[in-house]
Each structure stands twice: as C-alpha cells, then as structure tokens.
C-alpha cells in the first residue's frame, strides 16, 4: 500500500556534459571510462585520441591536461578520479533510512518548531531519496506527494527536466524546488510556515480522517444493523478511510470492517498524533476540536484538572493548545 506520504548541504554542480559529437560512456570507474573513450575514438590504435579523431573542444578542455593536443588513457583516468573524489566529498551524508516526522527536527534548522518553504523542500527531498544517495532521481521524483494537504486537490509540480538544470538526471537539494502552493496546502493557520502538527493533520486527512473518538463510539453511531461490523454503506461512502482501515483488501474478500480492524486503525492514528507537541493534536483523535475521556490516554485526575469548566470535554477554551 502506498503511503504519503509527504534536506542537507547544497551539492556543487557537476561539470557540464560534453557536446553531442562526443557522447561519453555511462560513468563507471575512471579506468573503464578511459578504456571506453579509447575504444570508441582512438581509430589508429596509438593509445591516444587526437583532434583529428575527435573534434570536440569540450573533450580536450576537460582531459588534455598537458595541452599537447592528444588525450591518453592516463589523462582521462586521472581527471575522472578527481571528479569522483570531489563528488564523494561533497555528497550529502544521508541516514540509512528516512524516519518521517521523527526527522522533522533535522530539517527545522532554526529550531522554531515549524518548517519554512526551504526547510520543507529539504524534508521532502530527504523523504523521496529512496536510495539514500543525497539526490532525487527521476523515478524517486514520482514519490513527491501531489496532495500534501491530505485532500483530493492536487498541487502543481515543476517537471523533473526543468528542475534538473545541469542535466545529470538527478536533483540536488539546490535544484529541488516546490511551488508556493505546496506548503500553502498544509499551512492551515496561514502563518507561512508548516508545523509538525499541521503535517500530522494532513496525514490523517490523507488516510480519510477518523470517524469518531473511539472504536466503540464509531460502532454505536454507524452500525445501523447492529451486527458489530460496518459495511461500506454504513461508513458513509468514505472510500479512502475504508481502504486504510481494511488494508486495501478487495471488498469481495473483506466486505465489512470489524471492531478489531477499527482498533488497529485508531492505534495508528494515536501513534501518529503522539509525535505532536500540542495537546489538542496529540489527543483529539477525530479532529473535532474536543478531547473526550475516551480519547485521552491518562489518569482521570489529569483529565479533570485540564477540564477547567467541568463539561467532561477538553477544548482550547480550557486553556490548552
């Protein structure tokens, strides 16, 4: 099942590609690159490539290090070794895995609890870098979430080729850009920043929301025929929510959702919400602006202390955030 879903030091731009007249072999080891060039262009087999054999100023500018008008395998290998060493030195060091919201703080560079547009680009770049090489290639770019706000409306993204300014078929952090509407889709309070709480709410919307404060409450409200299970019609046609709860199994194989499946889904939601700092995001499971006793995982005394007006509900009116 695909998860939504929803950035480190800037890389140096690699040396530009040679002209079409001298298409270089796929970059492998320096030695293999050198042998590939000589095999292709050293037509007289004298161990060097002359300008009569290859008319490409870019090629000789790059590889003819002694300026004698001939390029040997040794010259090519030494230049390529230098390029490889520089790329390895400057490549960003990725963690072995991307941990989602647990990595929020690593991209929140000013530690203000919110991501600016540039910081969000760093976060999304990290999330899409599936092979952990510090770049986002064309296949990985497909994993940029087109619905960051968690709703059906998609945001526009620049084409991969337009962002890939140096044409190396991978996007460094410097090249990676998100449109303004991307963070705007997540930024619910319109402060121009994206908080962890806003990202959590967007993810829950992406799952289809939460239909009540607890599995028991959901069944009491929605189980019209009283059989202890919900069919798709009883779930009010919430297709995304249905699929998340039943694990995307075909309806013919699993036509109903039972209490155990609801409890597993609520456990997922609760685990995600526990990553938040704000009280309401942590405990308001169904996002209705109220925390009931069923939603609050804590002792009765703590709930009573926070329920300032004694109405058996905790809301922002009780002074919590």
LUMPAPA-663629 format. One record per residue: x, y, z of N, C-alpha, C in turn. Coordinates in steps of 0.02 Angstrom, whole numbers, padded with zeros to 5 digits, always signed. Layout:
<pts>
XYZXYZXYZ/...
</pts>
This chain:
<pts>
+00043-00060+00000+00000+00000+00000+00044+00061+00000/+00031+00107-00044+00072+00168-00049+00056+00215+00009/+00108+00241+00040+00099+00289+00094+00122+00357+00070/+00087+00410+00094+00104+00477+00076+00167+00500+00114/+00130+00524+00091+00163+00513+00107+00137+00558+00153/+00216+00641+00120+00239+00690+00115+00265+00688+00117/+00820+00896+00209+00863+00923+00154+00932+00949+00184/+00989+00932+00162+01055+00944+00191+01098+00992+00151/+01165+00988+00155+01208+01037+00121+01198+01036+00045/+01208+01094+00014+01199+01100-00058+01258+01069-00094/+01242+01031-00147+01295+01000-00186+01325+01047-00236/+01389+01038-00253+01419+01076-00308+01391+01049-00374/+01381+01095-00422+01355+01074-00487+01410+01035-00524/+01392+00977-00550+01441+00936-00585+01461+00968-00651/+01518+00948-00677+01543+00976-00741+01492+00962-00796/+01480+01011-00839+01428+01003-00890+01445+00949-00939/+01394+00922-00972+01403+00866-01019+01441+00889-01081/+01474+00842-01112+01509+00857-01175+01459+00867-01231/+01483+00895-01286+01440+00906-01343+01416+00840-01372/+01363+00844-01413+01333+00783-01441+01383+00744-01482/+01435+00777-01510+01484+00743-01551+01526+00695-01510/+01527+00703-01444+01569+00660-01402+01529+00637-01343/+01480+00595-01354+01439+00568-01301+01481+00521-01259/+01488+00536-01194+01531+00496-01153+01495+00434-01129/+01535+00381-01114+01505+00319-01089+01473+00331-01021/+01429+00287-01002+01397+00293-00936+01452+00293-00883/+01447+00339-00835+01500+00348-00787+01507+00286-00742/+01564+00251-00750+01578+00193-00708+01641+00208-00669/+01689+00162-00670+01753+00177-00637+01795+00219-00684/+01842+00259-00657+01885+00300-00700+01921+00260-00754/+01945+00201-00736+01980+00159-00785+01935+00136-00841/+01875+00116-00824+01828+00094-00876+01808+00151-00922/+01801+00210-00894+01784+00268-00935+01840+00282-00985/+01902+00279-00962+01959+00291-01006+01962+00240-01062/+01954+00176-01045+01956+00124-01096+01899+00131-01146/+01840+00152-01120+01783+00162-01164+01795+00216-01216/+01825+00271-01195+01841+00325-01242+01890+00303-01295/+01944+00269-01273+01994+00249-01322+01967+00198-01371/+01927+00152-01346+01897+00102-01391+01853+00135-01443/+01819+00189-01424+01772+00222-01470+01805+00270-01518/+01857+00307-01494+01884+00362-01534+01956+00354-01557/+01995+00309-01527+02065+00301-01548+02068+00255-01610/+02053+00284-01666+02044+00244-01727+02110+00216-01754/+02167+00248-01738+02231+00222-01763+02268+00179-01712/+02235+00168-01655+02262+00123-01603+02333+00143-01580/+02345+00208-01573+02411+00230-01548+02410+00246-01474/+02354+00232-01441+02350+00242-01368+02331+00312-01348/+02310+00354-01395+02289+00423-01379+02236+00445-01429/+02196+00494-01407+02144+00522-01450+02167+00591-01473/+02172+00600-01538+02194+00664-01566+02133+00704-01589/+02146+00768-01605+02091+00811-01627+02065+00790-01695/+02106+00755-01735+02081+00730-01799+02035+00671-01790/+02041+00636-01733+01998+00579-01719+01934+00600-01684/+01936+00653-01647+01877+00678-01612+01878+00754-01610/+01832+00784-01646+01828+00857-01648+01779+00881-01594/+01804+00892-01534+01763+00913-01478+01804+00956-01430/+01799+01023-01435+01836+01066-01390+01824+01051-01316/+01761+01034-01299+01746+01019-01229+01785+00958-01204/+01791+00908-01246+01828+00848-01228+01900+00864-01212/+01933+00901-01256+02004+00917-01246+02014+00967-01189/+01965+01011-01178+01970+01057-01122+01968+01019-01056/+01929+00966-01055+01923+00927-00993+01982+00881-00982/+02003+00846-01034+02051+00790-01024+02123+00804-01046/+02135+00851-01090+02203+00861-01115+02242+00904-01064/+02262+00872-01010+02290+00909-00954+02360+00937-00968/+02397+00906-01016+02464+00932-01031+02463+00977-01093/+02404+00986-01123+02396+01032-01178+02433+01015-01242/+02448+00949-01254+02485+00931-01314+02440+00912-01372/+02374+00920-01365+02328+00905-01419+02311+00831-01426/+02335+00791-01379+02320+00719-01378+02298+00699-01308/+02248+00656-01304+02222+00635-01239+02236+00560-01230/+02274+00543-01178+02290+00473-01164+02241+00445-01113/+02242+00379-01106+02200+00346-01057+02218+00369-00986/+02283+00380-00973+02304+00402-00907+02274+00471-00890/+02273+00516-00938+02244+00582-00926+02170+00577-00909/+02134+00537-00948+02062+00528-00935+02051+00499-00866/+02090+00448-00849+02080+00414-00784+02093+00462-00726/+02146+00502-00731+02163+00548-00676+02109+00602-00668/+02083+00629-00724+02029+00678-00719+01967+00648-00688/+01950+00588-00710+01890+00555-00684+01898+00538-00610/+01957+00519-00590+01969+00506-00519+01958+00568-00477/+01980+00625-00504+01969+00688-00469+01896+00706-00463/+01859+00696-00518+01787+00710-00518+01752+00665-00467/+01769+00602-00466+01738+00555-00420+01753+00573-00348/+01815+00590-00334+01834+00608-00265+01797+00671-00242/+01790+00720-00287+01755+00781-00269+01682+00768-00255/+01651+00727-00298+01580+00711-00289+01568+00675-00223/+01612+00628-00206+01605+00591-00144+01614+00636-00083/+01660+00684-00088+01672+00729-00033+01614+00776-00021/+01582+00798-00076+01530+00849-00071+01460+00819-00064/+01453+00755-00076+01386+00725-00073+01359+00728-00002/+01296+00745+00007+01267+00748+00074+01265+00679+00106/+01276+00676+00170+01275+00613+00205+01205+00599+00231/+01174+00549+00202+01106+00532+00222+01107+00479+00277/+01056+00481+00320+01045+00425+00365+01024+00364+00323/+01031+00307+00352+01015+00245+00315+00942+00243+00295/+00899+00270+00336+00827+00271+00321+00799+00340+00337/+00744+00356+00303+00706+00417+00319+00652+00398+00369/+00648+00434+00425+00604+00415+00480+00541+00458+00485/+00525+00492+00430+00464+00532+00431+00467+00588+00481/+00413+00596+00519+00408+00651+00567+00462+00649+00621/+00491+00590+00632+00545+00586+00681+00607+00624+00658/+00610+00639+00593+00666+00679+00566+00647+00752+00557/+00589+00772+00581+00566+00841+00574+00618+00891+00599/+00645+00877+00658+00692+00923+00688+00757+00932+00649/+00777+00883+00611+00838+00889+00571+00831+00939+00515/+00770+00950+00492+00758+00998+00438+00734+01065+00465/+00714+01067+00527+00694+01130+00560+00757+01165+00584/+00793+01197+00538+00861+01220+00551+00864+01275+00605/+00811+01316+00610+00812+01368+00661+00775+01347+00725/+00755+01283+00727+00725+01253+00788+00666+01293+00815/+00624+01319+00769+00565+01356+00792+00502+01314+00791/+00509+01248+00778+00451+01204+00778+00410+01207+00714/+00435+01243+00664+00398+01249+00600+00448+01246+00543/+00424+01226+00484+00466+01223+00426+00449+01280+00378/+00500+01317+00359+00492+01366+00306+00487+01328+00240/+00475+01365+00187+00470+01332+00121+00535+01295+00104/+00592+01327+00116+00656+01296+00103+00668+01235+00147/+00648+01240+00210+00656+01184+00256+00609+01127+00236/+00549+01143+00212+00503+01092+00189+00531+01057+00126/+00563+01096+00082+00595+01066+00024+00649+01016+00046/+00685+01034+00098+00736+00988+00125+00704+00924+00150/+00649+00931+00186+00613+00873+00214+00588+00827+00158/+00556+00856+00107+00527+00817+00052+00582+00785+00010/+00636+00821-00001+00694+00794-00038+00721+00733-00002/+00728+00737+00063+00751+00681+00104+00702+00623+00100/+00638+00638+00103+00587+00585+00101+00588+00546+00036/+00601+00581-00020+00598+00550-00086+00663+00515-00105/+00717+00528-00069+00781+00499-00085+00784+00427-00060/+00753+00383-00098+00744+00314-00075+00809+00273-00075/+00855+00289-00119+00918+00251-00119+00971+00284-00075/+00953+00340-00043+00993+00373+00008+01061+00397-00019/+01062+00420-00082+01124+00443-00111+01131+00519-00109/+01083+00553-00078+01087+00625-00073+01056+00663-00130/+01028+00627-00178+00995+00657-00236+00925+00627-00244/+00884+00660-00284+00819+00632-00303+00821+00621-00379/+00818+00558-00399+00819+00544-00471+00748+00547-00499/+00743+00534-00564+00679+00543-00598+00626+00495-00570/+00645+00434-00555+00598+00386-00528+00577+00406-00457/+00624+00429-00417+00609+00450-00348+00565+00512-00348/+00573+00555-00397+00533+00617-00401+00458+00601-00406/+00442+00543-00432+00372+00523-00437+00339+00515-00369/+00381+00508-00317+00354+00497-00249+00340+00562-00212/+00353+00619-00243+00333+00682-00212+00257+00683-00208/+00231+00691-00148+00159+00688-00138+00124+00746-00174/+00079+00729-00220+00043+00781-00257-00016+00809-00218/-00033+00778-00161-00089+00803-00119-00063+00815-00048/-00018+00862-00039+00013+00871+00027-00035+00891+00082/-00092+00922+00063-00141+00942+00113-00185+00885+00137/-00176+00827+00106-00215+00769+00127-00283+00765+00097/-00298+00809+00050-00363+00809+00017-00354+00790-00056/-00410+00785-00093-00407+00762-00161-00372+00812-00208/-00375+00876-00192-00347+00926-00236-00271+00919-00242/-00247+00915-00305-00176+00908-00317-00143+00976-00328/-00080+00981-00309-00043+01042-00322+00003+01029-00382/+00022+01082-00416+00065+01077-00474+00138+01071-00452/+00176+01030-00488+00247+01024-00477+00283+01039-00543/+00342+01069-00538+00382+01079-00598+00403+01011-00626/+00413+01008-00691+00436+00946-00721+00507+00931-00697/+00524+00867-00695+00590+00847-00673+00644+00878-00717/+00633+00877-00783+00684+00903-00829+00696+00977-00819/+00644+01015-00802+00653+01087-00791+00694+01100-00728/+00684+01060-00677+00722+01069-00615+00795+01045-00623/+00805+00995-00665+00871+00965-00674+00914+01010-00718/+00938+01064-00688+00971+01117-00727+01036+01095-00759/+01072+01049-00726+01136+01028-00755+01129+00964-00796/+01068+00939-00803+01056+00882-00848+01087+00817-00827/+01101+00807-00762+01133+00745-00741+01083+00692-00718/+01019+00705-00730+00965+00656-00715+00957+00643-00640/+00975+00691-00600+00962+00686-00528+00960+00756-00500/+00919+00765-00448+00910+00831-00419+00947+00837-00353/+00993+00884-00350+01023+00900-00286+00973+00942-00247/+00988+00954-00184+00945+00996-00143+00941+01066-00173/+00996+01090-00202+00996+01156-00231+00947+01161-00290/+00940+01107-00328+00896+01107-00386+00823+01094-00366/+00812+01060-00310+00745+01037-00291+00703+01096-00267/+00646+01106-00299+00602+01162-00280+00529+01139-00278/+00492+01167-00231+00420+01156-00227+00384+01221-00242/+00327+01216-00275+00288+01276-00289+00261+01306-00224/+00243+01369-00225+00217+01403-00166+00153+01370-00141/+00113+01343-00187+00050+01312-00166+00061+01247-00128/+00122+01219-00132+00135+01156-00096+00132+01166-00021/+00174+01211+00009+00167+01221+00081+00100+01253+00099/+00072+01293+00055+00007+01325+00069-00047+01273+00081/-00042+01215+00048-00093+01163+00055-00092+01132+00125/-00034+01136+00159-00027+01107+00226-00036+01160+00280/-00019+01222+00264-00019+01278+00312-00090+01301+00327/-00122+01270+00376-00192+01285+00390-00202+01350+00428/-00153+01374+00464-00162+01437+00501-00135+01497+00463/-00111+01485+00402-00089+01539+00357-00035+01583+00387/+00012+01552+00423+00067+01592+00450+00129+01587+00406/+00123+01554+00347+00178+01548+00301+00228+01494+00319/+00213+01454+00369+00257+01401+00392+00217+01336+00399/+00252+01280+00404+00219+01215+00412+00243+01184+00477/+00197+01174+00524+00215+01145+00588+00208+01068+00585/+00237+01036+00634+00230+00963+00639+00157+00944+00648/+00122+00985+00687+00050+00972+00698+00011+00976+00633/+00027+01024+00590-00007+01030+00526+00009+00971+00480/+00070+00946+00484+00088+00888+00444+00051+00825+00468/+00043+00820+00534+00006+00762+00561-00067+00764+00539/-00098+00823+00543-00168+00829+00523-00175+00814+00448/-00126+00836+00408-00130+00822+00336-00126+00747+00323/-00083+00712+00360-00077+00639+00351-00143+00604+00369/-00174+00626+00423-00237+00594+00443-00292+00608+00392/-00293+00669+00364-00340+00683+00310-00326+00638+00250/-00262+00625+00237-00244+00581+00181-00270+00510+00193/-00271+00488+00254-00298+00423+00270-00374+00421+00267/-00405+00479+00267-00478+00481+00264-00510+00505+00328/-00469+00528+00376-00496+00554+00438-00511+00500+00489/-00544+00520+00543-00563+00475+00597-00637+00485+00611/-00677+00432+00606-00749+00440+00609-00779+00449+00679/-00738+00449+00730-00765+00458+00798-00710+00457+00849/-00725+00468+00912-00673+00472+00964-00646+00404+00986/-00681+00349+00970-00658+00282+00989-00693+00231+00945/-00665+00170+00940-00699+00118+00901-00770+00103+00925/-00779+00101+00991-00847+00089+01017-00895+00144+00996/-00872+00206+01000-00916+00261+00980-00933+00258+00906/-00885+00238+00865-00897+00232+00793-00950+00179+00780/-00943+00122+00811-00992+00068+00801-01061+00089+00827/-01064+00122+00884-01129+00143+00910-01164+00190+00861/-01125+00234+00830-01156+00284+00786-01170+00258+00716/-01127+00214+00690-01131+00196+00619-01158+00126+00604/-01156+00082+00654-01177+00013+00641-01253+00009+00641/-01283+00024+00583-01356+00031+00578-01392-00035+00593/-01364-00091+00571-01400-00154+00581-01379-00191+00644/-01333-00162+00683-01314-00190+00747-01277-00256+00746/-01243-00271+00691-01208-00335+00687-01136-00331+00711/-01116-00273+00736-01048-00266+00762-00996-00253+00710/-01017-00242+00648-00970-00229+00593-00998-00173+00549/-00954-00143+00508-00976-00090+00464-00965-00112+00391/-01017-00103+00350-01006-00112+00279-00992-00043+00249/-00975-00042+00185-00954+00020+00154-01010+00073+00157/-01072+00052+00149-01128+00099+00152-01134+00130+00221/-01124+00090+00273-01129+00116+00341-01073+00165+00357/-01016+00158+00322-00960+00203+00333-00968+00268+00293/-01028+00282+00271-01044+00345+00237-01006+00355+00172/-00987+00300+00139-00953+00306+00075-00884+00337+00078/-00851+00333+00137-00783+00361+00144-00733+00310+00117/-00720+00314+00051-00681+00263+00018-00609+00261+00043/-00577+00318+00049-00507+00318+00072-00502+00290+00142/-00547+00310+00186-00546+00284+00254-00559+00209+00255/-00606+00187+00215-00621+00115+00210-00557+00076+00191/-00522+00099+00141-00463+00064+00117-00408+00064+00170/-00399+00119+00206-00348+00121+00258-00364+00073+00314/-00427+00068+00333-00445+00025+00389-00440-00049+00371/-00463-00067+00311-00464-00138+00295-00401-00161+00257/-00351-00117+00252-00288-00137+00222-00289-00144+00147/-00333-00108+00114-00338-00108+00041-00355-00178+00013/-00388-00219+00052-00410-00283+00026-00473-00273-00017/-00481-00312-00070-00541-00306-00112-00604-00316-00071/-00656-00278-00086-00718-00282-00048-00749-00352-00052/-00738-00387-00107-00765-00455-00113-00733-00502-00061/-00670-00490-00046-00635-00532+00003-00651-00511+00074/-00662-00448+00085-00673-00422+00153-00727-00368+00150/-00791-00387+00150-00845-00339+00139-00863-00296+00200/-00833-00310+00258-00851-00272+00318-00788-00254+00357/-00796-00205+00401-00744-00185+00448-00768-00202+00518/-00728-00239+00556-00748-00258+00623-00713-00215+00676/-00729-00227+00738-00702-00185+00792-00626-00192+00796/-00600-00252+00785-00527-00262+00788-00491-00219+00736/-00519-00216+00675-00489-00175+00623-00493-00101+00640/-00549-00080+00669-00555-00011+00691-00503+00005+00745/-00493-00041+00792-00445-00029+00845-00374-00023+00818/-00357-00064+00768-00290-00058+00738-00282+00009+00704/-00334+00033+00671-00329+00098+00638-00322+00153+00690/-00361+00151+00743-00356+00201+00796-00286+00200+00828/-00256+00141+00834-00188+00136+00861-00138+00172+00815/-00147+00165+00749-00104+00200+00702-00113+00276+00709/-00174+00298+00713-00187+00370+00719-00158+00396+00785/-00168+00359+00838-00143+00381+00903-00066+00385+00902/-00033+00335+00871+00040+00336+00868+00065+00396+00828/+00030+00413+00774+00049+00472+00735+00038+00536+00775/-00018+00541+00808-00033+00602+00846+00015+00611+00905/+00040+00557+00932+00086+00562+00989+00152+00595+00971/+00166+00603+00906+00226+00637+00884+00220+00713+00889/+00159+00737+00901+00148+00809+00905+00167+00835+00974/+00180+00900+00977+00193+00933+01041+00130+00963+01071/+00085+00988+01028+00025+01020+01052-00026+00969+01079/-00057+00985+01135-00103+00939+01169-00161+00919+01123/-00193+00967+01090-00252+00951+01051-00234+00905+00993/-00177+00915+00961-00158+00871+00906-00142+00801+00933/-00114+00797+00992-00096+00732+01020-00157+00690+01037/-00210+00722+01064-00264+00682+01092-00332+00688+01057/-00341+00739+01016-00406+00746+00981-00407+00700+00920/-00421+00636+00931-00413+00586+00879-00454+00600+00817/-00516+00621+00825-00558+00631+00766-00559+00703+00742/-00517+00746+00773-00508+00814+00748-00569+00858+00752/-00612+00846+00801-00672+00887+00807-00664+00946+00854/-00603+00957+00878-00590+01014+00922-00605+01000+00995/-00621+00937+01012-00637+00918+01081-00602+00853+01098/-00575+00848+01158-00544+00786+01182-00590+00756+01234/-00616+00696+01218-00660+00661+01266-00617+00617+01311/-00649+00589+01362-00612+00545+01407-00588+00483+01369/-00627+00459+01320-00605+00402+01280-00541+00417+01241/-00533+00479+01218-00475+00497+01178-00413+00509+01221/-00423+00531+01282-00367+00550+01324-00335+00489+01356/-00270+00478+01343-00234+00422+01374-00197+00447+01436/-00231+00450+01489-00201+00474+01551-00249+00462+01609/-00228+00475+01669-00270+00463+01728-00329+00511+01732/-00381+00490+01767-00441+00531+01774-00425+00599+01806/-00378+00598+01855-00362+00660+01889-00332+00711+01841/-00289+00689+01796-00258+00734+01748-00311+00763+01700/-00357+00720+01679-00411+00744+01635-00453+00796+01671/-00470+00783+01733-00512+00829+01771-00477+00897+01782/-00411+00895+01793-00375+00958+01803-00375+01001+01740/-00370+00969+01681-00369+01007+01619-00439+01028+01596/-00490+00993+01620-00560+01010+01603-00582+01067+01649/-00558+01128+01633-00567+01184+01679-00640+01201+01692/-00684+01193+01641-00754+01212+01651-00798+01153+01671/-00768+01094+01680-00805+01037+01706-00858+01009+01660/-00852+01018+01594-00903+00993+01548-00887+00924+01520/-00837+00889+01548-00817+00822+01526-00785+00823+01457/-00764+00881+01434-00729+00888+01371-00670+00936+01382/-00614+00923+01348-00559+00970+01349-00554+01003+01281/-00560+01069+01282-00556+01108+01220-00506+01165+01230/-00495+01203+01178-00450+01261+01185-00477+01312+01234/-00543+01310+01245-00573+01356+01294-00548+01340+01365/-00522+01277+01375-00496+01259+01439-00423+01280+01448/-00397+01316+01397-00329+01343+01402-00274+01297+01377/-00292+01246+01338-00240+01201+01310-00230+01218+01237/-00174+01199+01210-00159+01209+01139-00149+01142+01104/
</pts>
